[in-house]
Amino acid sequence: MNIKEIISQLTLEEKAGLCSGGDFWHTKAVERLGVPSLMMSDGPHGLRKQDETADNMGINESIKAVCFPTGSAAAASFDRELMEKMGQALGNECQAENIAVILGPAVNIKRSPLCGRNFEYYSEDPLVAGETAKHFIKGVQSKNVGTSIKHFYANNQEHRRMSSSSCMDERTAREIYLAAFENAVKEAKPWTVMCSYNRINGTYAADDKKALTDILRGEWGFDGYVVSDWGAVSDRCTALEAGMDLEMPSSFGFRDAEIVQAVKDGRLSEEVLDTAVERVLTILERHLSGRDENAVFDRDADHELSREIAAECMVLLKNEENILPLDKNESIAFIGAFAENPRFQGGGSSHINSHRVESALEYANSKGYNVTYAKGYEAESNEPDEVLITEAVKAAQNADKAVVFAGLPDSFESEGFDRSHMRMPDCQNKLISEVSKANPNTVVVLHNGSPVEMPWINEVKGILEAYLAGQASGGAAAQLLFGEKNPCGHLAETFPIKLEDNPSYLSFFGEGDYAPYREGVFVGYRYYSTKKMPVLFPFGHGLSYTSFNISGITTDRTSYTDKDCVKVTVNITNTGERQGKEVVQLYVLPEKNDFVIRPAMELRAYEKVALEAGETKTVTFTLDKRAFAYYDEVLDGWCVPTGDYTIAAGNSSANLTAQTVIHIDGRKYIPMEITQDTLLGDLLHIEGVMDVLKPYLGAFGQDSGSSDEDAMGAGTSEMLEAMMRYMPIRNLVPFGGGSVSCEECAELVKKLKLVINE
């Protein structure tokens, strides 16, 4: 396909048509020039491909497919290789179904546990979100199928999602919400990017030229096309000029006509339109050139892979007295509706029509384990059913151990609405308490896409967080419960004790369409660790049936500049009796300084390591400037303050068992405009400034020769020093006793400017 030649032959109307959908899932074709349509499908954890009779709302039943673990579970694997494997399987499925682009991954930050779409999203941490997305994208696109990383950006609530404005400062955007996309875009090069519904600081994401053109293309080198979320376009021509190329779904020709008229009137450059058309055709050509007509969608094989991945994602939160793994010879009561019919995915655009669903009860029975079952609760009910609870208590009393399968029903979390609380249904909370009273050896398995409060946490001995781990999640949970596999997932988000502890609690939802991000960069563990606040389970937490020791952290040297890379090595030993996997997490802890308020710690690298019993491995990390930097709005760039930095390693943000300190020679001060209103204390740390100020220090009694250090009360000298630090240069006149004139103050400002410029 000669794209330039095709564009030269297209009519204005055909060009406009190529920038909008032909229907709900397809781009438009131009048959006379041999340009076919391209099909997209919802993802990111399975195909929601509708039959050719797709309706105009995209809600009709889709084909039978395989539901892999959702984003909430996938990120908990902390496993890059596994994400590529999952991506490859989905890419192959797309080839078999002639799908050019799968709509995912979804990397929006988990700002609050209340976001209804958190089950699709990866993490509260941009590094984990970006790395997980990067390798998923690489896997899918290795099969010559495109991805559409979404939702760009700051789409962190469902409440008023098509009109709300996510309002934040530049630093917060760069360090948290853009950072989740940045690494994935730069290194994995997704074919497309989907812009979000919401506004950002008042501008619709589809109209945001700074985000779509200056940052996405200019800074990050994105070379694909930007597609709107379905129905996210407010002003079609403004969006085109901003860099939003393809509007989905079809506007039934109305928006095409707006584009045509704007070009004819001179309000829109045809060159802008041509650029968008070229981007759309380039991705079409990329898919056509890599089309695999022989690809086969093997649903049974992918089901087995889904179970394999799910087992790597689930997180063992609690294992008191080593109640897990279960003994195969014990009698076990499986209790709870989710044991028989697991909740394994969320509602909305990512809902998969699974060809098979495997429950924990089905899997345990297939293996011949001694398991009985009691329903315990109605899945979609909040009110306790005393008859079901009584039956469950009896089953628990007659078993050696009880396992309660609980979590959130579909009605509690879904695309389209946010949660109003963090509680599980009352019927489930009561069931867990009653069962644990009847049998002290009780374990809870949770099926949920976001953190929940656990009022019964001290009543049970074990908790396995299964998340929403796909259609084979029941089998994976059973494998872990009975020790067929060793748990190795770690939390990619913090579980707070209660909703009110979350840093966004006071401003989440916003006021009307105004959604302020008042917590700034203090999202998730960045907030809890800085405030030293207790949590239910910390970010990065995850237990195993074996034990590990992380120690011996070293760096290649102890002193660096902000242009150097820091090489870090960490030793990890499996100190237990069986093979297992551990996630070595590397955090940077900056010292406090006068430059900027920063989180106490930030995750800057991680690696999942498999070890045999007794085995030791050395893990090597390389940290560049960004690992130590914050985004400075004055400099409009990344800044590393001079100082000491602690590098700490461990297996969660709350369990750092090895650390070392390095010094980095970076920026010593932020450029500033020196005026007579500048505080003297803001200049004292700059080399050469004190030499200029010495002749004036007498104005503050610094060289008065007075021997009465307490002339104005205890701490007089400290008070005078503080007064000097917090006074502007102009106050040398009134406090100098006539020794400093206005002209001399003005001259001092000139001298200080010279020193700082040097």
C-alpha positions in Angstrom: 0.0 0.0 0.0 1.5 3.3 -1.1 0.0 5.6 1.6 1.2 8.9 0.1 -0.2 7.9 -3.3 -3.6 6.9 -1.8 -3.8 10.2 0.2 -3.2 12.2 -3.0 -6.2 10.4 -4.6 -8.6 10.7 -1.7 -11.5 13.2 -1.9 -11.9 15.6 1.0 -15.0 13.6 2.1 -13.1 10.3 2.0 -10.2 11.8 4.1 -12.7 13.0 6.7 -14.4 9.5 6.7 -11.1 7.7 7.4 -10.9 9.7 10.6 -14.1 8.3 12.1 -15.6 4.8 12.6 -17.6 3.1 9.9 -19.7 1.4 12.7 -19.1 0.6 16.4 -15.9 -1.5 15.8 -14.6 -0.8 12.3 -12.8 2.0 10.6 -14.2 3.1 7.2 -13.1 1.5 4.0 -12.4 3.2 0.7 -13.2 0.4 -1.8 -12.3 2.3 -5.0 -8.7 2.7 -3.8 -8.4 -0.8 -2.2 -8.4 0.5 1.4 -10.1 -2.1 3.7 -11.7 -1.4 7.1 -9.8 -2.3 10.3 -11.5 -4.0 13.2 -10.9 -3.2 16.9 -12.0 -5.2 19.9 -12.3 -4.6 23.6 -9.7 -6.0 25.8 -7.4 -6.0 27.6 -7.7 -9.4 29.3 -9.7 -11.1 26.6 -11.6 -10.6 23.3 -15.0 -9.1 23.5 -15.5 -9.4 19.8 -19.1 -8.9 18.7 -20.5 -10.7 15.7 -20.9 -8.8 12.5 -24.3 -7.8 13.7 -22.8 -5.5 16.3 -25.3 -3.0 17.7 -24.9 0.8 17.9 -24.2 0.7 21.6 -21.8 -2.3 21.5 -23.6 -4.2 24.2 -24.8 -7.3 22.3 -23.4 -10.7 23.2 -19.8 -11.3 22.0 -18.2 -14.5 20.7 -17.1 -17.2 23.1 -13.6 -16.3 24.2 -11.1 -16.8 27.1 -11.0 -14.4 30.0 -7.4 -14.0 31.3 -6.7 -12.4 34.7 -7.8 -8.7 34.9 -5.4 -5.9 35.4 -5.8 -5.9 39.2 -4.5 -9.5 39.3 -2.0 -9.3 36.4 0.0 -6.5 38.1 0.2 -8.5 41.3 2.3 -11.0 39.4 5.2 -8.5 39.2 6.2 -10.8 36.3 7.3 -9.2 33.1 7.8 -12.4 31.2 4.4 -13.7 32.2 2.8 -10.5 30.9 4.5 -11.0 27.5 3.2 -14.6 27.4 -0.3 -13.4 28.1 0.0 -10.7 25.4 1.3 -13.2 22.9 -1.8 -15.4 23.5 -4.2 -12.5 23.0 -2.3 -11.4 19.9 -2.7 -14.8 18.4 -6.4 -14.8 19.3 -6.7 -11.5 17.5 -5.0 -12.8 14.4 -7.4 -15.8 14.4 -10.4 -13.5 14.6 -9.0 -10.9 12.2 -8.8 -8.1 14.8 -6.2 -5.5 14.1 -6.1 -3.6 17.4 -7.1 -4.8 20.9 -8.2 -2.0 23.2 -5.8 -2.2 26.1 -3.9 -2.2 28.3 -5.5 0.1 30.8 -2.8 1.8 32.9 -4.7 4.5 34.8 -3.4 4.9 38.4 -5.5 3.5 41.3 -5.9 6.8 43.0 -8.7 5.6 45.3 -10.1 2.1 46.1 -13.5 3.5 45.1 -12.9 3.7 41.4 -15.3 1.3 39.8 -12.9 0.4 37.0 -9.9 -0.4 39.3 -10.3 -4.1 38.4 -9.0 -3.2 34.9 -6.2 -1.0 36.2 -2.8 -2.2 37.3 -1.4 -0.3 40.2 -1.2 2.8 42.4 2.5 3.0 41.4 3.4 4.3 37.9 6.5 2.1 37.6 4.5 -1.2 38.2 1.7 0.0 35.9 4.1 1.1 33.1 6.3 -2.0 33.3 3.3 -4.4 33.3 1.8 -2.5 30.3 5.1 -2.4 28.4 5.5 -6.2 28.4 1.8 -6.9 27.7 2.1 -4.6 24.7 5.3 -6.3 23.5 3.6 -9.7 23.7 0.5 -8.6 21.7 2.4 -6.7 19.1 4.9 -9.5 18.6 1.9 -11.1 16.7 1.5 -8.1 14.4 -1.6 -7.0 16.3 -1.8 -3.5 17.7 -2.6 -2.4 21.2 -4.4 0.8 22.4 -2.9 1.9 25.7 -5.6 3.7 27.7 -7.1 6.0 29.0 -4.8 8.9 28.3 -4.8 10.3 30.9 -6.0 11.0 34.5 -9.1 8.8 34.1 -9.4 7.8 37.8 -13.1 7.8 38.5 -16.3 6.7 36.8 -18.4 9.4 38.5 -19.3 12.0 35.8 -16.5 10.5 33.7 -17.6 12.2 30.5 -17.6 15.7 31.9 -15.4 15.8 35.0 -12.1 17.7 35.0 -9.1 16.1 36.7 -7.3 19.1 38.1 -3.7 18.8 39.2 -0.4 20.5 39.0 2.3 19.7 36.4 4.5 17.9 38.9 1.7 15.5 39.9 0.8 14.8 36.3 4.4 14.1 35.3 5.4 12.0 38.4 2.3 9.9 38.7 -0.4 10.0 36.0 1.7 10.5 32.9 4.6 8.4 34.2 2.4 5.3 34.0 2.1 5.8 30.3 5.6 7.2 29.5 7.8 4.1 29.8 5.3 1.9 28.0 5.0 4.3 25.1 8.7 5.0 24.8 9.9 1.4 25.0 7.0 -0.8 23.8 5.7 1.6 21.1 2.0 0.8 21.1 0.3 1.2 17.7 -2.4 3.4 19.1 -3.2 5.4 22.2 -6.8 5.9 23.4 -7.6 9.3 24.9 -9.9 9.5 27.9 -13.4 10.9 28.4 -12.5 13.4 31.1 -11.1 16.9 31.0 -7.6 17.7 32.3 -7.4 21.1 34.0 -10.5 22.1 32.1 -9.6 20.8 28.6 -11.1 17.6 27.2 -8.4 14.9 26.8 -9.3 14.7 23.1 -8.6 18.5 22.7 -5.4 18.5 24.8 -2.7 19.4 22.3 0.0 19.6 25.0 -0.7 16.0 26.0 -1.4 14.5 22.6 1.2 16.3 20.5 3.8 18.0 22.7 4.3 15.3 25.2 3.0 12.1 23.6 4.6 12.7 20.2 7.2 15.4 20.8 8.8 14.1 24.0 8.0 10.4 23.9 8.2 9.7 20.2 4.8 8.1 19.7 4.3 7.3 16.0 0.9 5.6 15.9 -2.6 7.2 15.9 -4.7 8.5 18.8 -8.2 7.1 19.0 -10.9 8.5 21.1 -12.6 6.6 23.8 -16.0 5.7 22.4 -18.0 9.0 22.5 -15.2 11.1 24.0 -15.1 13.8 21.3 -16.5 17.2 22.1 -15.2 19.4 19.2 -14.1 17.3 16.2 -11.9 19.9 14.5 -10.3 21.1 17.7 -9.5 17.4 18.5 -7.9 16.9 15.1 -5.7 19.9 15.6 -4.7 18.7 19.0 -3.6 15.3 17.6 -6.7 13.1 18.1 -6.8 11.2 14.8 -9.6 8.7 14.9 -13.0 9.2 16.4 -14.9 6.1 17.5 -17.5 4.9 17.0 -19.3 6.2 13.9 -20.8 9.6 14.0 -23.0 8.6 11.1 -21.4 11.2 8.8 -22.3 14.2 10.9 -18.8 14.9 12.3 -17.2 14.0 8.9 -19.3 16.9 7.4 -18.0 19.2 10.1 -14.4 18.4 9.1 -15.1 18.9 5.4 -16.8 22.3 6.0 -14.0 23.5 8.3 -11.4 22.7 5.6 -13.4 24.5 3.0 -13.9 27.5 5.2 -10.2 27.6 6.0 -10.8 27.0 9.7 -8.9 23.6 9.6 -5.8 23.0 7.5 -6.1 20.1 5.1 -2.5 19.3 6.1 -3.7 18.5 9.6 -6.3 16.2 8.1 -3.8 14.5 5.8 -1.5 13.8 8.8 -4.3 12.1 10.7 -5.2 10.0 7.6 -1.6 9.0 7.1 -1.4 7.8 10.7 -4.6 5.7 10.4 -3.5 4.1 7.1 0.0 3.4 8.5 -1.4 1.2 11.3 -3.8 -0.4 8.8 -0.8 -1.3 6.5 1.2 -2.5 9.5 -1.5 -5.0 10.4 -2.2 -6.1 6.8 1.5 -6.8 6.2 1.7 -9.0 9.2 -1.7 -10.8 8.8 -1.5 -14.5 9.8 -4.3 -16.4 8.0 -3.2 -19.6 9.7 -3.6 -18.5 13.3 -5.9 -20.7 15.4 -7.8 -19.6 18.5 -7.3 -22.7 20.8 -9.7 -21.8 23.6 -8.9 -24.9 25.7 -5.1 -24.3 25.5 -5.6 -20.6 26.4 -7.8 -21.7 29.4 -4.9 -23.7 30.7 -2.6 -20.7 30.2 -5.1 -18.5 32.0 -5.0 -20.8 35.0 -1.2 -20.8 35.0 -1.1 -17.0 35.0 -3.8 -16.7 37.6 -1.8 -18.8 40.1 1.2 -16.5 39.7 -1.0 -13.4 40.4 -2.8 -14.4 43.6 -1.4 -12.9 46.8 -1.2 -14.8 50.1 -2.0 -12.0 52.6 -2.0 -13.9 55.8 -0.9 -17.4 56.9 -1.1 -17.6 60.7 0.3 -20.9 62.1 1.0 -22.0 58.6 -2.6 -23.0 58.1 -1.9 -23.2 54.4 -1.3 -25.2 52.4 -4.2 -27.5 53.2 -3.4 -31.1 53.8 -4.9 -33.3 51.1 -5.9 -35.9 53.7 -7.9 -33.4 55.8 -11.6 -32.8 55.5 -12.2 -29.3 54.1 -15.4 -27.3 53.9 -15.6 -25.0 51.0 -18.1 -22.3 51.9 -19.5 -19.4 49.9 -21.3 -19.0 46.5 -18.0 -18.0 44.8 -16.6 -21.4 45.5 -19.1 -22.9 43.0 -19.5 -19.8 40.8 -16.5 -17.6 41.1 -16.5 -13.9 40.4 -13.6 -13.6 38.0 -14.1 -10.4 36.0 -15.7 -7.0 36.2 -18.6 -5.5 34.3 -18.6 -3.2 31.3 -16.6 -3.0 28.1 -14.1 -5.6 29.2 -16.7 -8.3 30.1 -15.8 -11.5 28.3 -18.2 -14.2 27.2 -16.1 -17.0 28.6 -16.2 -20.3 26.8 -15.6 -22.1 30.1 -15.5 -21.1 33.8 -13.7 -23.3 36.3 -14.6 -23.1 40.0 -12.5 -24.1 43.0 -15.1 -26.7 43.9 -14.9 -28.2 40.5 -11.2 -28.4 40.5 -10.9 -29.8 44.0 -13.5 -32.5 43.2 -11.6 -33.4 40.0 -8.5 -34.0 42.1 -10.4 -36.2 44.6 -9.8 -33.9 47.6 -12.0 -34.4 50.6 -14.2 -31.3 50.2 -17.8 -30.5 51.2 -19.7 -27.4 50.1 -22.2 -25.0 51.6 -23.4 -21.9 49.8 -23.4 -19.5 52.7 -24.9 -16.5 50.9 -26.6 -15.3 47.8 -24.0 -13.8 45.5 -26.0 -10.6 44.6 -27.5 -10.1 48.1 -26.4 -7.8 50.9 -28.7 -9.2 53.6 -27.6 -12.3 55.5 -29.6 -15.5 54.9 -29.8 -17.2 58.3 -30.7 -20.6 56.8 -27.6 -20.5 54.5 -25.4 -19.3 57.4 -26.6 -22.1 59.6 -25.8 -24.7 57.0 -22.4 -23.2 56.5 -21.7 -23.2 60.2 -22.6 -26.9 60.4 -20.3 -27.7 57.5 -17.5 -25.8 59.2 -18.0 -27.7 62.4 -17.8 -31.0 60.7 -14.5 -30.2 58.8 -10.9 -30.0 59.9 -10.6 -26.6 58.2 -13.0 -24.2 56.5 -12.3 -22.0 53.5 -14.8 -19.2 52.8 -14.9 -17.8 49.3 -16.0 -14.2 49.5 -15.5 -10.8 47.8 -17.5 -8.3 45.9 -20.5 -9.0 43.7 -20.9 -7.5 40.2 -23.3 -4.9 41.6 -20.5 -3.5 43.8 -17.9 -2.7 41.2 -18.1 -2.1 37.5 -17.3 0.3 34.7 -19.8 3.2 34.7 -20.0 3.8 38.4 -17.8 4.1 41.4 -18.1 2.3 44.8 -19.5 4.4 47.7 -17.6 2.4 50.3 -15.0 -0.3 50.8 -17.2 -2.8 52.6 -18.0 -6.3 51.4 -21.7 -7.4 51.6 -23.1 -7.7 55.1 -24.1 -11.3 54.4 -20.5 -12.2 53.7 -18.9 -10.4 56.6 -21.3 -12.1 59.0 -20.8 -15.5 57.3 -17.0 -15.2 57.8 -17.4 -14.3 61.5 -19.8 -17.1 62.2 -17.7 -19.7 60.4 -14.6 -18.7 62.2 -16.4 -19.1 65.5 -17.5 -22.6 64.5 -14.0 -23.6 63.2 -10.9 -21.7 64.4 -9.0 -23.0 61.4 -10.7 -20.7 58.8 -9.2 -19.3 55.6 -10.8 -16.6 53.4 -10.3 -16.4 49.6 -11.2 -13.0 48.2 -12.6 -12.3 44.7 -12.5 -8.5 44.2 -11.0 -6.0 41.9 -10.0 -3.5 44.6 -9.2 -3.3 48.4 -11.9 -4.2 50.9 -12.3 -3.6 54.6 -11.8 -6.7 56.7 -13.5 -6.4 60.1 -13.0 -10.1 60.6 -9.2 -10.1 59.9 -8.2 -11.1 63.4 -10.8 -14.0 63.4 -9.3 -16.0 60.5 -5.9 -17.6 60.2 -5.4 -17.3 56.4 -6.3 -14.9 53.6 -5.7 -15.5 49.9 -6.3 -12.5 47.6 -7.5 -14.0 44.3 -8.5 -10.7 42.8 -10.5 -11.1 39.6 -8.2 -13.6 38.0 -10.0 -14.8 34.9 -12.1 -17.8 34.0 -9.7 -20.4 35.5 -9.3 -18.5 38.8 -11.1 -21.2 40.7 -8.7 -23.8 39.7 -5.7 -21.6 40.4 -7.0 -20.8 43.9 -7.4 -24.5 44.6 -3.9 -25.2 43.4 -2.5 -22.6 45.8 -4.7 -23.7 48.7 -3.6 -27.3 48.5 0.0 -26.5 47.9 0.2 -27.7 44.3 1.7 -24.3 43.6 3.5 -21.9 45.8 1.9 -18.4 46.1 4.2 -15.7 44.7 2.0 -12.6 44.0 2.5 -9.3 45.7 0.1 -6.4 46.1 0.4 -3.7 43.5 -1.7 -1.4 45.7 -2.1 -0.7 49.4 -5.0 -2.1 51.4 -5.9 0.7 53.9 -7.6 -0.2 57.1 -10.6 2.0 56.3 -11.7 4.2 53.4 -11.1 7.4 55.3 -7.4 6.6 55.5 -7.0 6.9 51.7 -5.2 10.2 50.7 -7.8 11.1 48.2 -10.7 10.6 50.6 -11.6 14.3 51.1 -11.6 15.2 47.4 -12.5 12.1 45.5 -15.6 12.5 43.2 -15.0 16.3 43.4 -17.5 19.0 43.3 -19.7 18.7 40.2 -17.3 18.5 37.3 -14.4 19.8 39.3 -12.3 16.9 40.5 -9.2 18.3 42.4 -6.2 16.0 43.0 -5.4 17.7 46.3 -3.2 14.8 47.5 -0.7 15.6 44.7 2.0 13.0 44.3 1.1 11.4 47.6 -0.8 8.5 46.1 -1.0 5.1 47.8 2.1 4.0 49.7 3.8 7.3 49.0 1.3 8.8 51.4 1.1 6.0 53.9 4.9 5.6 54.3 5.5 9.4 54.5 2.8 9.8 57.2 3.9 6.6 58.9 0.3 5.4 58.9 -0.6 1.8 59.7 -2.3 0.0 56.9 -4.1 -3.4 56.6 -1.6 -4.7 54.0 1.3 -2.6 52.6 2.1 -2.1 48.9 4.3 -4.9 47.7 3.2 -7.4 50.4 2.9 -11.1 49.6 3.7 -14.3 51.5 5.0 -17.7 50.3 5.1 -21.3 51.6 8.8 -20.9 51.8 10.9 -18.0 53.2 13.4 -15.6 51.8 16.3 -13.4 53.0 17.1 -10.2 51.1 20.5 -8.8 52.1 23.9 -7.7 51.0 23.0 -4.6 49.0 25.9 -2.8 47.4 26.5 -0.1 44.8 29.4 0.2 42.4 30.5 3.4 44.2 29.2 5.7 46.9 29.4 9.1 45.2 27.8 10.1 41.8 26.6 13.0 39.7 23.1 13.3 38.5 24.3 12.3 35.0 25.6 8.9 36.3 23.8 5.5 36.5 23.9 3.7 39.8 24.6 0.0 39.6 23.0 -1.8 42.6 23.4 -5.5 43.5 21.2 -7.3 46.0 21.5 -10.9 47.3 18.4 -13.1 47.8 18.4 -16.5 49.5 15.5 -19.1 49.7 15.9 -20.0 53.4 12.9 -22.4 53.3 12.3 -26.0 52.3 10.6 -25.7 48.9 11.1 -23.9 45.6 9.5 -20.5 45.4 9.5 -17.0 43.8 10.1 -13.7 45.5 9.8 -10.1 44.3 12.9 -8.1 45.2 11.8 -4.5 45.4 14.2 -1.5 45.3 13.1 1.8 46.8 14.8 5.2 46.9 14.5 7.3 50.0 15.7 10.9 49.5 16.9 13.0 52.5 14.7 15.9 53.4 15.7 19.2 51.8 14.5 22.8 51.3 13.8 22.2 47.5 10.7 20.2 47.6 8.3 18.1 49.6 8.8 14.5 48.5 7.4 11.1 49.4 9.5 9.2 52.0 10.1 6.4 49.5 9.4 5.5 45.9 9.7 2.1 44.2 12.4 2.5 41.5 13.1 -1.1 40.4 11.9 -4.7 41.0 12.6 -8.2 39.8 10.8 -11.5 40.4 13.3 -14.3 41.2 12.7 -18.0 41.2 14.9 -20.0 43.7 15.3 -23.6 44.8 15.4 -24.3 48.5 18.7 -23.0 49.9 19.6 -21.3 46.7 21.1 -17.7 46.6 21.1 -15.4 43.6 22.4 -11.9 43.1 20.1 -9.4 41.4 21.5 -6.4 39.6 19.6 -3.1 39.1 20.6 0.0 37.2 19.1 3.3 38.4 19.4 6.4 36.2 18.7 10.0 36.9 14.9 9.6 37.0 15.2 7.2 39.9 16.3 10.1 42.1 14.5 13.0 40.5 11.3 14.9 41.0 9.7 17.1 38.3 10.4 20.8 38.9 7.8 23.2 37.5 10.2 26.1 37.6 12.8 24.2 35.5 10.1 22.5 33.5 12.1 19.3 33.8 13.5 16.5 36.0 15.7 17.7 38.9 18.0 15.7 41.3 18.9 17.8 44.4 22.4 17.4 45.8 22.3 15.2 48.8 22.3 11.7 50.3 19.9 9.0 49.1 19.2 5.7 50.8 18.6 2.8 48.5 16.7 0.1 50.3 15.7 -3.4 49.2 13.0 -5.7 50.5 9.8 -7.6 49.7 7.3 -4.9 50.5 7.3 -1.1 51.1 7.0 -2.0 54.8 9.7 -4.7 54.9 13.0 -3.2 53.7 15.7 -5.5 55.0 18.8 -4.1 53.3 19.9 -0.6 52.6 22.9 1.6 51.7 23.5 5.3 51.3 25.0 7.1 48.3 25.7 10.8 47.7 24.6 12.5 44.4 26.0 15.8 43.3 23.1 17.3 41.5 21.3 20.6 41.5 22.3 22.7 44.5 19.5 25.3 44.1 16.6 26.1 41.9 17.1 29.2 39.6 15.3 32.1 41.1 14.7 35.8 40.3 16.6 37.8 42.9 14.8 40.9 44.1 14.8 43.0 47.2 11.9 40.8 48.4 14.1 37.6 48.2 14.6 36.0 51.7 18.3 35.9 52.8 17.8 32.3 54.0 16.9 31.2 50.5 20.4 32.3 49.3 22.7 31.1 52.1 23.2 27.6 50.7 24.5 28.9 47.4 28.3 28.9 47.1 29.8 32.5 47.3 26.7 34.2 48.7 28.0 34.3 52.3 31.1 36.2 51.1 28.8 38.9 49.6 26.6 39.1 52.7 29.3 39.3 55.3 29.5 43.1 55.4 25.8 43.3 56.1 25.5 40.8 58.9 26.0 43.4 61.6 22.5 44.6 60.8 21.3 41.4 62.6 23.8 41.5 65.4 25.8 38.7 64.0 29.1 40.6 64.6 27.9 43.1 67.2 30.3 41.8 69.8 27.6 41.6 72.4 28.3 39.2 75.2 24.7 38.9 76.3 23.5 36.0 74.4 20.1 36.0 76.2 19.4 39.8 76.0 16.0 39.0 74.5 15.3 35.8 76.4 16.7 32.3 76.2 17.8 31.5 72.7 18.5 35.1 71.6 21.2 34.0 69.2 19.0 31.3 67.6 16.2 33.9 67.3 18.5 36.4 65.5 19.7 33.7 63.2 16.1 32.7 62.3 15.2 36.4 61.8 18.0 36.8 59.3 17.0 33.6 57.4 13.3 34.7 57.1 13.8 38.4 56.3 13.9 39.9 52.8 16.9 41.8 51.6 15.0 45.1 51.8 14.8 44.8 55.6 18.5 45.4 55.9 17.4 49.1 55.8 15.0 49.3 58.7 16.9 46.8 60.9 20.3 48.0 60.0 20.3 51.0 62.4 21.1 53.3 59.5 24.1 51.3 58.4 22.5 50.1 55.2 20.9 52.5 52.7 18.3 51.8 50.0 21.0 52.3 47.4 23.3 49.8 49.1 20.4 47.3 49.2 19.9 47.7 45.4 23.6 47.3 44.9 23.6 44.1 47.0 20.9 42.6 44.8 23.1 43.2 41.7 26.1 41.5 43.4 24.0 38.5 44.4 22.7 38.1 40.9 26.2 38.0 39.6 27.2 35.3 42.1 24.2 33.2 41.3 24.6 33.5 37.5 28.2 32.4 37.9 
